[in-house]
Amino acid sequence: MLIGWLIWGVFHKGAPSAAGDWTVENFRVLLDPHYWSLVGRSIFAAVPTTLFATLIGLLPRSRAHECEHGDAGEGKQLEMRQRFTSARIR
């Protein structure tokens, strides 16, 4: 339902509750270079941050998978279990 209101707002001309014409004038902002300078900076900051956060989230998960499924060997499991347990106690 929320997407429907968003689409209505983009194409509707006039107040939300009033009758009005349908238009594509709201898309003219996409042709404005000042708009893209503002949005471009946000995109430039958001994309690398998102990729970095995804990388951080995936690395520990792969380590945990190795320990739980025995891919790292029994000695490695014990070592990692002791390291994480002692770090939580401190």
JODA-V238286 format. One line per field, one symbol per residue. phi: phi as a letter, one per 20 degrees, with the letter a starting at -180 (. if undefined). burial: # if it has 24 or more other C-alpha atoms within 12 Angstrom, else .. A space follows every 50 residues. Layout:
phi->???
burial->???
//
This chain:
phi->.ffffffgffeedpfgeefaedbdffefffeeffffffffffffefffff fffffffeffffffffffdmfenfffffffffffffffff
burial->........#......................................... ........................................
//
